[in-house]
Amino acid sequence: MTTLDEIIDKIEELRQLMHQLMNKKPLLTDPDLVALSQKLDKLLNEYNDLISRKI
């Protein structure tokens, strides 16, 4: 089972990667950027699910 801290670490890692990629490929519709954004969205949804279960 993935812990909340692990998800937060992964979110931060992907967020930093996304910033780096945006500096190299400023077109927001670039397939690599879209794929990374989708991974980040999935992790953010997972984070929200875990948070809502704890409340």
mmCIF entry with sequence, helices, sheets and N, C-alpha, C, O atoms, coordinates in Angstrom:
data_MODEL
# 
_entry.id   MODEL 
# 
_entity.id                         1 
_entity.type                       polymer 
_entity.pdbx_number_of_molecules   1 
# 
_entity_poly.entity_id                      1 
_entity_poly.type                           'polypeptide(L)' 
_entity_poly.nstd_linkage                   no 
_entity_poly.nstd_monomer                   no 
_entity_poly.pdbx_seq_one_letter_code       MTTLDEIIDKIEELRQLMHQLMNKKPLLTDPDLVALSQKLDKLLNEYNDLISRKI 
_entity_poly.pdbx_seq_one_letter_code_can   MTTLDEIIDKIEELRQLMHQLMNKKPLLTDPDLVALSQKLDKLLNEYNDLISRKI 
_entity_poly.pdbx_strand_id                 A 
# 
loop_
_entity_poly_seq.entity_id 
_entity_poly_seq.num 
_entity_poly_seq.mon_id 
_entity_poly_seq.hetero 
1 1  MET n 
1 2  THR n 
1 3  THR n 
1 4  LEU n 
1 5  ASP n 
1 6  GLU n 
1 7  ILE n 
1 8  ILE n 
1 9  ASP n 
1 10 LYS n 
1 11 ILE n 
1 12 GLU n 
1 13 GLU n 
1 14 LEU n 
1 15 ARG n 
1 16 GLN n 
1 17 LEU n 
1 18 MET n 
1 19 HIS n 
1 20 GLN n 
1 21 LEU n 
1 22 MET n 
1 23 ASN n 
1 24 LYS n 
1 25 LYS n 
1 26 PRO n 
1 27 LEU n 
1 28 LEU n 
1 29 THR n 
1 30 ASP n 
1 31 PRO n 
1 32 ASP n 
1 33 LEU n 
1 34 VAL n 
1 35 ALA n 
1 36 LEU n 
1 37 SER n 
1 38 GLN n 
1 39 LYS n 
1 40 LEU n 
1 41 ASP n 
1 42 LYS n 
1 43 LEU n 
1 44 LEU n 
1 45 ASN n 
1 46 GLU n 
1 47 TYR n 
1 48 ASN n 
1 49 ASP n 
1 50 LEU n 
1 51 ILE n 
1 52 SER n 
1 53 ARG n 
1 54 LYS n 
1 55 ILE n 
# 
_struct_asym.id          A 
_struct_asym.entity_id   1 
# 
loop_
_struct_conf.conf_type_id 
_struct_conf.id 
_struct_conf.pdbx_PDB_helix_id 
_struct_conf.beg_label_comp_id 
_struct_conf.beg_label_asym_id 
_struct_conf.beg_label_seq_id 
_struct_conf.pdbx_beg_PDB_ins_code 
_struct_conf.end_label_comp_id 
_struct_conf.end_label_asym_id 
_struct_conf.end_label_seq_id 
_struct_conf.pdbx_end_PDB_ins_code 
_struct_conf.beg_auth_comp_id 
_struct_conf.beg_auth_asym_id 
_struct_conf.beg_auth_seq_id 
_struct_conf.end_auth_comp_id 
_struct_conf.end_auth_asym_id 
_struct_conf.end_auth_seq_id 
_struct_conf.pdbx_PDB_helix_class 
_struct_conf.details 
_struct_conf.pdbx_PDB_helix_length 
HELX_P HELX_P1 AA1 LEU A 4  ? LYS A 24 ? LEU A 4  LYS A 24 1 ? 21 
HELX_P HELX_P2 AA2 PRO A 31 ? LYS A 54 ? PRO A 31 LYS A 54 1 ? 24 
# 
_struct_conf_type.id          HELX_P 
_struct_conf_type.criteria    ? 
_struct_conf_type.reference   ? 
# 
loop_
_atom_site.group_PDB 
_atom_site.id 
_atom_site.type_symbol 
_atom_site.label_atom_id 
_atom_site.label_alt_id 
_atom_site.label_comp_id 
_atom_site.label_asym_id 
_atom_site.label_entity_id 
_atom_site.label_seq_id 
_atom_site.pdbx_PDB_ins_code 
_atom_site.Cartn_x 
_atom_site.Cartn_y 
_atom_site.Cartn_z 
_atom_site.occupancy 
_atom_site.B_iso_or_equiv 
_atom_site.pdbx_formal_charge 
_atom_site.auth_seq_id 
_atom_site.auth_comp_id 
_atom_site.auth_asym_id 
_atom_site.auth_atom_id 
_atom_site.pdbx_PDB_model_num 
ATOM 1   N N  . MET A 1 1  ? 0.838   -1.185 0.000   1.00 0.00 ? 1  MET A N  1 
ATOM 2   C CA . MET A 1 1  ? 0.000   0.000  0.000   1.00 0.00 ? 1  MET A CA 1 
ATOM 3   C C  . MET A 1 1  ? 0.884   1.249  0.000   1.00 0.00 ? 1  MET A C  1 
ATOM 4   O O  . MET A 1 1  ? 1.882   1.326  0.716   1.00 0.00 ? 1  MET A O  1 
ATOM 5   N N  . THR A 1 2  ? 0.501   2.190  -0.794  1.00 0.00 ? 2  THR A N  1 
ATOM 6   C CA . THR A 1 2  ? 1.256   3.429  -0.898  1.00 0.00 ? 2  THR A CA 1 
ATOM 7   C C  . THR A 1 2  ? 0.858   4.376  0.229   1.00 0.00 ? 2  THR A C  1 
ATOM 8   O O  . THR A 1 2  ? -0.324  4.610  0.484   1.00 0.00 ? 2  THR A O  1 
ATOM 9   N N  . THR A 1 3  ? 1.865   4.908  0.888   1.00 0.00 ? 3  THR A N  1 
ATOM 10  C CA . THR A 1 3  ? 1.580   5.837  1.978   1.00 0.00 ? 3  THR A CA 1 
ATOM 11  C C  . THR A 1 3  ? 1.409   7.250  1.438   1.00 0.00 ? 3  THR A C  1 
ATOM 12  O O  . THR A 1 3  ? 1.807   7.563  0.316   1.00 0.00 ? 3  THR A O  1 
ATOM 13  N N  . LEU A 1 4  ? 0.819   8.074  2.250   1.00 0.00 ? 4  LEU A N  1 
ATOM 14  C CA . LEU A 1 4  ? 0.593   9.464  1.875   1.00 0.00 ? 4  LEU A CA 1 
ATOM 15  C C  . LEU A 1 4  ? 1.919   10.174 1.602   1.00 0.00 ? 4  LEU A C  1 
ATOM 16  O O  . LEU A 1 4  ? 2.028   10.942 0.646   1.00 0.00 ? 4  LEU A O  1 
ATOM 17  N N  . ASP A 1 5  ? 2.915   9.923  2.430   1.00 0.00 ? 5  ASP A N  1 
ATOM 18  C CA . ASP A 1 5  ? 4.226   10.553 2.234   1.00 0.00 ? 5  ASP A CA 1 
ATOM 19  C C  . ASP A 1 5  ? 4.872   10.132 0.914   1.00 0.00 ? 5  ASP A C  1 
ATOM 20  O O  . ASP A 1 5  ? 5.511   10.944 0.246   1.00 0.00 ? 5  ASP A O  1 
ATOM 21  N N  . GLU A 1 6  ? 4.704   8.869  0.544   1.00 0.00 ? 6  GLU A N  1 
ATOM 22  C CA . GLU A 1 6  ? 5.259   8.393  -0.732  1.00 0.00 ? 6  GLU A CA 1 
ATOM 23  C C  . GLU A 1 6  ? 4.585   9.095  -1.904  1.00 0.00 ? 6  GLU A C  1 
ATOM 24  O O  . GLU A 1 6  ? 5.246   9.480  -2.868  1.00 0.00 ? 6  GLU A O  1 
ATOM 25  N N  . ILE A 1 7  ? 3.288   9.259  -1.820  1.00 0.00 ? 7  ILE A N  1 
ATOM 26  C CA . ILE A 1 7  ? 2.559   9.934  -2.895  1.00 0.00 ? 7  ILE A CA 1 
ATOM 27  C C  . ILE A 1 7  ? 2.988   11.393 -2.993  1.00 0.00 ? 7  ILE A C  1 
ATOM 28  O O  . ILE A 1 7  ? 3.187   11.916 -4.090  1.00 0.00 ? 7  ILE A O  1 
ATOM 29  N N  . ILE A 1 8  ? 3.126   12.041 -1.851  1.00 0.00 ? 8  ILE A N  1 
ATOM 30  C CA . ILE A 1 8  ? 3.562   13.441 -1.847  1.00 0.00 ? 8  ILE A CA 1 
ATOM 31  C C  . ILE A 1 8  ? 4.946   13.568 -2.477  1.00 0.00 ? 8  ILE A C  1 
ATOM 32  O O  . ILE A 1 8  ? 5.188   14.494 -3.251  1.00 0.00 ? 8  ILE A O  1 
ATOM 33  N N  . ASP A 1 9  ? 5.847   12.659 -2.159  1.00 0.00 ? 9  ASP A N  1 
ATOM 34  C CA . ASP A 1 9  ? 7.193   12.672 -2.753  1.00 0.00 ? 9  ASP A CA 1 
ATOM 35  C C  . ASP A 1 9  ? 7.130   12.481 -4.266  1.00 0.00 ? 9  ASP A C  1 
ATOM 36  O O  . ASP A 1 9  ? 7.831   13.168 -5.008  1.00 0.00 ? 9  ASP A O  1 
ATOM 37  N N  . LYS A 1 10 ? 6.300   11.558 -4.722  1.00 0.00 ? 10 LYS A N  1 
ATOM 38  C CA . LYS A 1 10 ? 6.164   11.311 -6.163  1.00 0.00 ? 10 LYS A CA 1 
ATOM 39  C C  . LYS A 1 10 ? 5.553   12.514 -6.872  1.00 0.00 ? 10 LYS A C  1 
ATOM 40  O O  . LYS A 1 10 ? 5.965   12.866 -7.977  1.00 0.00 ? 10 LYS A O  1 
ATOM 41  N N  . ILE A 1 11 ? 4.570   13.141 -6.231  1.00 0.00 ? 11 ILE A N  1 
ATOM 42  C CA . ILE A 1 11 ? 3.948   14.337 -6.811  1.00 0.00 ? 11 ILE A CA 1 
ATOM 43  C C  . ILE A 1 11 ? 4.992   15.429 -6.984  1.00 0.00 ? 11 ILE A C  1 
ATOM 44  O O  . ILE A 1 11 ? 5.068   16.059 -8.039  1.00 0.00 ? 11 ILE A O  1 
ATOM 45  N N  . GLU A 1 12 ? 5.787   15.652 -5.963  1.00 0.00 ? 12 GLU A N  1 
ATOM 46  C CA . GLU A 1 12 ? 6.819   16.687 -6.035  1.00 0.00 ? 12 GLU A CA 1 
ATOM 47  C C  . GLU A 1 12 ? 7.851   16.360 -7.116  1.00 0.00 ? 12 GLU A C  1 
ATOM 48  O O  . GLU A 1 12 ? 8.294   17.246 -7.846  1.00 0.00 ? 12 GLU A O  1 
ATOM 49  N N  . GLU A 1 13 ? 8.225   15.105 -7.213  1.00 0.00 ? 13 GLU A N  1 
ATOM 50  C CA . GLU A 1 13 ? 9.190   14.687 -8.238  1.00 0.00 ? 13 GLU A CA 1 
ATOM 51  C C  . GLU A 1 13 ? 8.640   14.939 -9.643  1.00 0.00 ? 13 GLU A C  1 
ATOM 52  O O  . GLU A 1 13 ? 9.339   15.487 -10.495 1.00 0.00 ? 13 GLU A O  1 
ATOM 53  N N  . LEU A 1 14 ? 7.394   14.543 -9.882  1.00 0.00 ? 14 LEU A N  1 
ATOM 54  C CA . LEU A 1 14 ? 6.788   14.755 -11.201 1.00 0.00 ? 14 LEU A CA 1 
ATOM 55  C C  . LEU A 1 14 ? 6.584   16.238 -11.487 1.00 0.00 ? 14 LEU A C  1 
ATOM 56  O O  . LEU A 1 14 ? 6.726   16.676 -12.628 1.00 0.00 ? 14 LEU A O  1 
ATOM 57  N N  . ARG A 1 15 ? 6.255   17.000 -10.471 1.00 0.00 ? 15 ARG A N  1 
ATOM 58  C CA . ARG A 1 15 ? 6.072   18.440 -10.647 1.00 0.00 ? 15 ARG A CA 1 
ATOM 59  C C  . ARG A 1 15 ? 7.378   19.095 -11.104 1.00 0.00 ? 15 ARG A C  1 
ATOM 60  O O  . ARG A 1 15 ? 7.377   19.947 -11.992 1.00 0.00 ? 15 ARG A O  1 
ATOM 61  N N  . GLN A 1 16 ? 8.482   18.689 -10.491 1.00 0.00 ? 16 GLN A N  1 
ATOM 62  C CA . GLN A 1 16 ? 9.785   19.226 -10.884 1.00 0.00 ? 16 GLN A CA 1 
ATOM 63  C C  . GLN A 1 16 ? 10.160  18.788 -12.297 1.00 0.00 ? 16 GLN A C  1 
ATOM 64  O O  . GLN A 1 16 ? 10.689  19.577 -13.080 1.00 0.00 ? 16 GLN A O  1 
ATOM 65  N N  . LEU A 1 17 ? 9.882   17.529 -12.615 1.00 0.00 ? 17 LEU A N  1 
ATOM 66  C CA . LEU A 1 17 ? 10.142  17.043 -13.976 1.00 0.00 ? 17 LEU A CA 1 
ATOM 67  C C  . LEU A 1 17 ? 9.331   17.821 -15.004 1.00 0.00 ? 17 LEU A C  1 
ATOM 68  O O  . LEU A 1 17 ? 9.821   18.138 -16.088 1.00 0.00 ? 17 LEU A O  1 
ATOM 69  N N  . MET A 1 18 ? 8.095   18.122 -14.652 1.00 0.00 ? 18 MET A N  1 
ATOM 70  C CA . MET A 1 18 ? 7.234   18.860 -15.561 1.00 0.00 ? 18 MET A CA 1 
ATOM 71  C C  . MET A 1 18 ? 7.789   20.262 -15.818 1.00 0.00 ? 18 MET A C  1 
ATOM 72  O O  . MET A 1 18 ? 7.765   20.739 -16.952 1.00 0.00 ? 18 MET A O  1 
ATOM 73  N N  . HIS A 1 19 ? 8.280   20.913 -14.786 1.00 0.00 ? 19 HIS A N  1 
ATOM 74  C CA . HIS A 1 19 ? 8.886   22.238 -14.959 1.00 0.00 ? 19 HIS A CA 1 
ATOM 75  C C  . HIS A 1 19 ? 10.114  22.159 -15.864 1.00 0.00 ? 19 HIS A C  1 
ATOM 76  O O  . HIS A 1 19 ? 10.302  23.010 -16.733 1.00 0.00 ? 19 HIS A O  1 
ATOM 77  N N  . GLN A 1 20 ? 10.938  21.153 -15.664 1.00 0.00 ? 20 GLN A N  1 
ATOM 78  C CA . GLN A 1 20 ? 12.127  20.982 -16.504 1.00 0.00 ? 20 GLN A CA 1 
ATOM 79  C C  . GLN A 1 20 ? 11.733  20.750 -17.956 1.00 0.00 ? 20 GLN A C  1 
ATOM 80  O O  . GLN A 1 20 ? 12.321  21.325 -18.872 1.00 0.00 ? 20 GLN A O  1 
ATOM 81  N N  . LEU A 1 21 ? 10.739  19.907 -18.152 1.00 0.00 ? 21 LEU A N  1 
ATOM 82  C CA . LEU A 1 21 ? 10.297  19.594 -19.511 1.00 0.00 ? 21 LEU A CA 1 
ATOM 83  C C  . LEU A 1 21 ? 9.674   20.814 -20.178 1.00 0.00 ? 21 LEU A C  1 
ATOM 84  O O  . LEU A 1 21 ? 9.855   21.025 -21.378 1.00 0.00 ? 21 LEU A O  1 
ATOM 85  N N  . MET A 1 22 ? 8.948   21.611 -19.417 1.00 0.00 ? 22 MET A N  1 
ATOM 86  C CA . MET A 1 22 ? 8.338   22.819 -19.980 1.00 0.00 ? 22 MET A CA 1 
ATOM 87  C C  . MET A 1 22 ? 9.391   23.822 -20.428 1.00 0.00 ? 22 MET A C  1 
ATOM 88  O O  . MET A 1 22 ? 9.163   24.583 -21.368 1.00 0.00 ? 22 MET A O  1 
ATOM 89  N N  . ASN A 1 23 ? 10.533  23.828 -19.766 1.00 0.00 ? 23 ASN A N  1 
ATOM 90  C CA . ASN A 1 23 ? 11.618  24.714 -20.191 1.00 0.00 ? 23 ASN A CA 1 
ATOM 91  C C  . ASN A 1 23 ? 12.231  24.255 -21.505 1.00 0.00 ? 23 ASN A C  1 
ATOM 92  O O  . ASN A 1 23 ? 12.723  25.075 -22.281 1.00 0.00 ? 23 ASN A O  1 
ATOM 93  N N  . LYS A 1 24 ? 12.205  22.952 -21.761 1.00 0.00 ? 24 LYS A N  1 
ATOM 94  C CA . LYS A 1 24 ? 12.768  22.403 -22.995 1.00 0.00 ? 24 LYS A CA 1 
ATOM 95  C C  . LYS A 1 24 ? 11.747  22.386 -24.125 1.00 0.00 ? 24 LYS A C  1 
ATOM 96  O O  . LYS A 1 24 ? 12.085  22.597 -25.290 1.00 0.00 ? 24 LYS A O  1 
ATOM 97  N N  . LYS A 1 25 ? 10.491  22.130 -23.762 1.00 0.00 ? 25 LYS A N  1 
ATOM 98  C CA . LYS A 1 25 ? 9.421   22.007 -24.755 1.00 0.00 ? 25 LYS A CA 1 
ATOM 99  C C  . LYS A 1 25 ? 8.255   22.895 -24.320 1.00 0.00 ? 25 LYS A C  1 
ATOM 100 O O  . LYS A 1 25 ? 7.323   22.424 -23.668 1.00 0.00 ? 25 LYS A O  1 
ATOM 101 N N  . PRO A 1 26 ? 8.306   24.174 -24.680 1.00 0.00 ? 26 PRO A N  1 
ATOM 102 C CA . PRO A 1 26 ? 7.302   25.108 -24.169 1.00 0.00 ? 26 PRO A CA 1 
ATOM 103 C C  . PRO A 1 26 ? 5.881   24.897 -24.717 1.00 0.00 ? 26 PRO A C  1 
ATOM 104 O O  . PRO A 1 26 ? 4.934   25.493 -24.204 1.00 0.00 ? 26 PRO A O  1 
ATOM 105 N N  . LEU A 1 27 ? 5.724   24.073 -25.733 1.00 0.00 ? 27 LEU A N  1 
ATOM 106 C CA . LEU A 1 27 ? 4.399   23.809 -26.285 1.00 0.00 ? 27 LEU A CA 1 
ATOM 107 C C  . LEU A 1 27 ? 3.641   22.877 -25.340 1.00 0.00 ? 27 LEU A C  1 
ATOM 108 O O  . LEU A 1 27 ? 4.042   21.729 -25.151 1.00 0.00 ? 27 LEU A O  1 
ATOM 109 N N  . LEU A 1 28 ? 2.558   23.358 -24.752 1.00 0.00 ? 28 LEU A N  1 
ATOM 110 C CA . LEU A 1 28 ? 1.833   22.588 -23.741 1.00 0.00 ? 28 LEU A CA 1 
ATOM 111 C C  . LEU A 1 28 ? 1.155   21.340 -24.290 1.00 0.00 ? 28 LEU A C  1 
ATOM 112 O O  . LEU A 1 28 ? 0.745   20.471 -23.521 1.00 0.00 ? 28 LEU A O  1 
ATOM 113 N N  . THR A 1 29 ? 1.035   21.243 -25.603 1.00 0.00 ? 29 THR A N  1 
ATOM 114 C CA . THR A 1 29 ? 0.424   20.055 -26.203 1.00 0.00 ? 29 THR A CA 1 
ATOM 115 C C  . THR A 1 29 ? 1.461   19.014 -26.622 1.00 0.00 ? 29 THR A C  1 
ATOM 116 O O  . THR A 1 29 ? 1.120   18.027 -27.273 1.00 0.00 ? 29 THR A O  1 
ATOM 117 N N  . ASP A 1 30 ? 2.713   19.227 -26.256 1.00 0.00 ? 30 ASP A N  1 
ATOM 118 C CA . ASP A 1 30 ? 3.761   18.253 -26.559 1.00 0.00 ? 30 ASP A CA 1 
ATOM 119 C C  . ASP A 1 30 ? 3.385   16.913 -25.927 1.00 0.00 ? 30 ASP A C  1 
ATOM 120 O O  . ASP A 1 30 ? 3.023   16.873 -24.751 1.00 0.00 ? 30 ASP A O  1 
ATOM 121 N N  . PRO A 1 31 ? 3.464   15.811 -26.688 1.00 0.00 ? 31 PRO A N  1 
ATOM 122 C CA . PRO A 1 31 ? 3.047   14.500 -26.170 1.00 0.00 ? 31 PRO A CA 1 
ATOM 123 C C  . PRO A 1 31 ? 3.752   14.084 -24.877 1.00 0.00 ? 31 PRO A C  1 
ATOM 124 O O  . PRO A 1 31 ? 3.124   13.477 -24.008 1.00 0.00 ? 31 PRO A O  1 
ATOM 125 N N  . ASP A 1 32 ? 5.031   14.395 -24.734 1.00 0.00 ? 32 ASP A N  1 
ATOM 126 C CA . ASP A 1 32 ? 5.755   14.051 -23.504 1.00 0.00 ? 32 ASP A CA 1 
ATOM 127 C C  . ASP A 1 32 ? 5.202   14.830 -22.309 1.00 0.00 ? 32 ASP A C  1 
ATOM 128 O O  . ASP A 1 32 ? 5.061   14.290 -21.212 1.00 0.00 ? 32 ASP A O  1 
ATOM 129 N N  . LEU A 1 33 ? 4.899   16.084 -22.539 1.00 0.00 ? 33 LEU A N  1 
ATOM 130 C CA . LEU A 1 33 ? 4.362   16.930 -21.474 1.00 0.00 ? 33 LEU A CA 1 
ATOM 131 C C  . LEU A 1 33 ? 2.949   16.493 -21.086 1.00 0.00 ? 33 LEU A C  1 
ATOM 132 O O  . LEU A 1 33 ? 2.597   16.482 -19.907 1.00 0.00 ? 33 LEU A O  1 
ATOM 133 N N  . VAL A 1 34 ? 2.152   16.139 -22.079 1.00 0.00 ? 34 VAL A N  1 
ATOM 134 C CA . VAL A 1 34 ? 0.791   15.658 -21.809 1.00 0.00 ? 34 VAL A CA 1 
ATOM 135 C C  . VAL A 1 34 ? 0.839   14.357 -21.010 1.00 0.00 ? 34 VAL A C  1 
ATOM 136 O O  . VAL A 1 34 ? 0.078   14.190 -20.056 1.00 0.00 ? 34 VAL A O  1 
ATOM 137 N N  . ALA A 1 35 ? 1.719   13.443 -21.386 1.00 0.00 ? 35 ALA A N  1 
ATOM 138 C CA . ALA A 1 35 ? 1.838   12.162 -20.675 1.00 0.00 ? 35 ALA A CA 1 
ATOM 139 C C  . ALA A 1 35 ? 2.260   12.380 -19.222 1.00 0.00 ? 35 ALA A C  1 
ATOM 140 O O  . ALA A 1 35 ? 1.724   11.745 -18.314 1.00 0.00 ? 35 ALA A O  1 
ATOM 141 N N  . LEU A 1 36 ? 3.203   13.262 -19.010 1.00 0.00 ? 36 LEU A N  1 
ATOM 142 C CA . LEU A 1 36 ? 3.654   13.563 -17.654 1.00 0.00 ? 36 LEU A CA 1 
ATOM 143 C C  . LEU A 1 36 ? 2.539   14.222 -16.841 1.00 0.00 ? 36 LEU A C  1 
ATOM 144 O O  . LEU A 1 36 ? 2.366   13.932 -15.657 1.00 0.00 ? 36 LEU A O  1 
ATOM 145 N N  . SER A 1 37 ? 1.803   15.094 -17.478 1.00 0.00 ? 37 SER A N  1 
ATOM 146 C CA . SER A 1 37 ? 0.676   15.751 -16.816 1.00 0.00 ? 37 SER A CA 1 
ATOM 147 C C  . SER A 1 37 ? -0.388  14.738 -16.400 1.00 0.00 ? 37 SER A C  1 
ATOM 148 O O  . SER A 1 37 ? -0.976  14.854 -15.325 1.00 0.00 ? 37 SER A O  1 
ATOM 149 N N  . GLN A 1 38 ? -0.630  13.756 -17.245 1.00 0.00 ? 38 GLN A N  1 
ATOM 150 C CA . GLN A 1 38 ? -1.614  12.719 -16.922 1.00 0.00 ? 38 GLN A CA 1 
ATOM 151 C C  . GLN A 1 38 ? -1.155  11.866 -15.742 1.00 0.00 ? 38 GLN A C  1 
ATOM 152 O O  . GLN A 1 38 ? -1.968  11.486 -14.900 1.00 0.00 ? 38 GLN A O  1 
ATOM 153 N N  . LYS A 1 39 ? 0.133   11.566 -15.678 1.00 0.00 ? 39 LYS A N  1 
ATOM 154 C CA . LYS A 1 39 ? 0.668   10.824 -14.531 1.00 0.00 ? 39 LYS A CA 1 
ATOM 155 C C  . LYS A 1 39 ? 0.504   11.634 -13.246 1.00 0.00 ? 39 LYS A C  1 
ATOM 156 O O  . LYS A 1 39 ? 0.138   11.100 -12.199 1.00 0.00 ? 39 LYS A O  1 
ATOM 157 N N  . LEU A 1 40 ? 0.781   12.922 -13.349 1.00 0.00 ? 40 LEU A N  1 
ATOM 158 C CA . LEU A 1 40 ? 0.638   13.799 -12.193 1.00 0.00 ? 40 LEU A CA 1 
ATOM 159 C C  . LEU A 1 40 ? -0.828  13.880 -11.761 1.00 0.00 ? 40 LEU A C  1 
ATOM 160 O O  . LEU A 1 40 ? -1.126  13.851 -10.567 1.00 0.00 ? 40 LEU A O  1 
ATOM 161 N N  . ASP A 1 41 ? -1.732  13.979 -12.718 1.00 0.00 ? 41 ASP A N  1 
ATOM 162 C CA . ASP A 1 41 ? -3.169  13.995 -12.406 1.00 0.00 ? 41 ASP A CA 1 
ATOM 163 C C  . ASP A 1 41 ? -3.583  12.732 -11.658 1.00 0.00 ? 41 ASP A C  1 
ATOM 164 O O  . ASP A 1 41 ? -4.339  12.792 -10.689 1.00 0.00 ? 41 ASP A O  1 
ATOM 165 N N  . LYS A 1 42 ? -3.085  11.601 -12.115 1.00 0.00 ? 42 LYS A N  1 
ATOM 166 C CA . LYS A 1 42 ? -3.428  10.326 -11.474 1.00 0.00 ? 42 LYS A CA 1 
ATOM 167 C C  . LYS A 1 42 ? -2.951  10.305 -10.015 1.00 0.00 ? 42 LYS A C  1 
ATOM 168 O O  . LYS A 1 42 ? -3.679  9.878  -9.119  1.00 0.00 ? 42 LYS A O  1 
ATOM 169 N N  . LEU A 1 43 ? -1.726  10.770 -9.797  1.00 0.00 ? 43 LEU A N  1 
ATOM 170 C CA . LEU A 1 43 ? -1.195  10.815 -8.431  1.00 0.00 ? 43 LEU A CA 1 
ATOM 171 C C  . LEU A 1 43 ? -1.974  11.796 -7.557  1.00 0.00 ? 43 LEU A C  1 
ATOM 172 O O  . LEU A 1 43 ? -2.224  11.522 -6.383  1.00 0.00 ? 43 LEU A O  1 
ATOM 173 N N  . LEU A 1 44 ? -2.352  12.928 -8.125  1.00 0.00 ? 44 LEU A N  1 
ATOM 174 C CA . LEU A 1 44 ? -3.135  13.899 -7.361  1.00 0.00 ? 44 LEU A CA 1 
ATOM 175 C C  . LEU A 1 44 ? -4.503  13.332 -6.989  1.00 0.00 ? 44 LEU A C  1 
ATOM 176 O O  . LEU A 1 44 ? -5.002  13.585 -5.893  1.00 0.00 ? 44 LEU A O  1 
ATOM 177 N N  . ASN A 1 45 ? -5.103  12.574 -7.887  1.00 0.00 ? 45 ASN A N  1 
ATOM 178 C CA . ASN A 1 45 ? -6.378  11.919 -7.577  1.00 0.00 ? 45 ASN A CA 1 
ATOM 179 C C  . ASN A 1 45 ? -6.203  10.883 -6.471  1.00 0.00 ? 45 ASN A C  1 
ATOM 180 O O  . ASN A 1 45 ? -7.039  10.769 -5.575  1.00 0.00 ? 45 ASN A O  1 
ATOM 181 N N  . GLU A 1 46 ? -5.116  10.137 -6.544  1.00 0.00 ? 46 GLU A N  1 
ATOM 182 C CA . GLU A 1 46 ? -4.819  9.142  -5.510  1.00 0.00 ? 46 GLU A CA 1 
ATOM 183 C C  . GLU A 1 46 ? -4.616  9.830  -4.152  1.00 0.00 ? 46 GLU A C  1 
ATOM 184 O O  . GLU A 1 46 ? -5.094  9.351  -3.124  1.00 0.00 ? 46 GLU A O  1 
ATOM 185 N N  . TYR A 1 47 ? -3.908  10.944 -4.170  1.00 0.00 ? 47 TYR A N  1 
ATOM 186 C CA . TYR A 1 47 ? -3.692  11.728 -2.953  1.00 0.00 ? 47 TYR A CA 1 
ATOM 187 C C  . TYR A 1 47 ? -5.034  12.184 -2.371  1.00 0.00 ? 47 TYR A C  1 
ATOM 188 O O  . TYR A 1 47 ? -5.277  12.046 -1.173  1.00 0.00 ? 47 TYR A O  1 
ATOM 189 N N  . ASN A 1 48 ? -5.896  12.725 -3.228  1.00 0.00 ? 48 ASN A N  1 
ATOM 190 C CA . ASN A 1 48 ? -7.210  13.187 -2.767  1.00 0.00 ? 48 ASN A CA 1 
ATOM 191 C C  . ASN A 1 48 ? -8.045  12.051 -2.201  1.00 0.00 ? 48 ASN A C  1 
ATOM 192 O O  . ASN A 1 48 ? -8.753  12.233 -1.211  1.00 0.00 ? 48 ASN A O  1 
ATOM 193 N N  . ASP A 1 49 ? -7.968  10.884 -2.820  1.00 0.00 ? 49 ASP A N  1 
ATOM 194 C CA . ASP A 1 49 ? -8.701  9.718  -2.310  1.00 0.00 ? 49 ASP A CA 1 
ATOM 195 C C  . ASP A 1 49 ? -8.223  9.345  -0.907  1.00 0.00 ? 49 ASP A C  1 
ATOM 196 O O  . ASP A 1 49 ? -9.031  9.088  -0.015  1.00 0.00 ? 49 ASP A O  1 
ATOM 197 N N  . LEU A 1 50 ? -6.912  9.319  -0.722  1.00 0.00 ? 50 LEU A N  1 
ATOM 198 C CA . LEU A 1 50 ? -6.366  8.981  0.597   1.00 0.00 ? 50 LEU A CA 1 
ATOM 199 C C  . LEU A 1 50 ? -6.748  10.019 1.650   1.00 0.00 ? 50 LEU A C  1 
ATOM 200 O O  . LEU A 1 50 ? -7.100  9.669  2.776   1.00 0.00 ? 50 LEU A O  1 
ATOM 201 N N  . ILE A 1 51 ? -6.678  11.276 1.281   1.00 0.00 ? 51 ILE A N  1 
ATOM 202 C CA . ILE A 1 51 ? -7.029  12.350 2.215   1.00 0.00 ? 51 ILE A CA 1 
ATOM 203 C C  . ILE A 1 51 ? -8.501  12.255 2.612   1.00 0.00 ? 51 ILE A C  1 
ATOM 204 O O  . ILE A 1 51 ? -8.835  12.402 3.787   1.00 0.00 ? 51 ILE A O  1 
ATOM 205 N N  . SER A 1 52 ? -9.364  12.015 1.663   1.00 0.00 ? 52 SER A N  1 
ATOM 206 C CA . SER A 1 52 ? -10.798 11.975 1.970   1.00 0.00 ? 52 SER A CA 1 
ATOM 207 C C  . SER A 1 52 ? -11.161 10.762 2.824   1.00 0.00 ? 52 SER A C  1 
ATOM 208 O O  . SER A 1 52 ? -12.143 10.806 3.563   1.00 0.00 ? 52 SER A O  1 
ATOM 209 N N  . ARG A 1 53 ? -10.392 9.691  2.735   1.00 0.00 ? 53 ARG A N  1 
ATOM 210 C CA . ARG A 1 53 ? -10.644 8.525  3.590   1.00 0.00 ? 53 ARG A CA 1 
ATOM 211 C C  . ARG A 1 53 ? -10.212 8.778  5.028   1.00 0.00 ? 53 ARG A C  1 
ATOM 212 O O  . ARG A 1 53 ? -10.770 8.201  5.961   1.00 0.00 ? 53 ARG A O  1 
ATOM 213 N N  . LYS A 1 54 ? -9.216  9.643  5.204   1.00 0.00 ? 54 LYS A N  1 
ATOM 214 C CA . LYS A 1 54 ? -8.708  9.927  6.551   1.00 0.00 ? 54 LYS A CA 1 
ATOM 215 C C  . LYS A 1 54 ? -9.610  10.896 7.314   1.00 0.00 ? 54 LYS A C  1 
ATOM 216 O O  . LYS A 1 54 ? -9.583  10.938 8.544   1.00 0.00 ? 54 LYS A O  1 
ATOM 217 N N  . ILE A 1 55 ? -10.390 11.656 6.595   1.00 0.00 ? 55 ILE A N  1 
ATOM 218 C CA . ILE A 1 55 ? -11.245 12.665 7.247   1.00 0.00 ? 55 ILE A CA 1 
ATOM 219 C C  . ILE A 1 55 ? -12.504 12.029 7.794   1.00 0.00 ? 55 ILE A C  1 
ATOM 220 O O  . ILE A 1 55 ? -13.342 12.719 8.375   1.00 0.00 ? 55 ILE A O  1 
# 
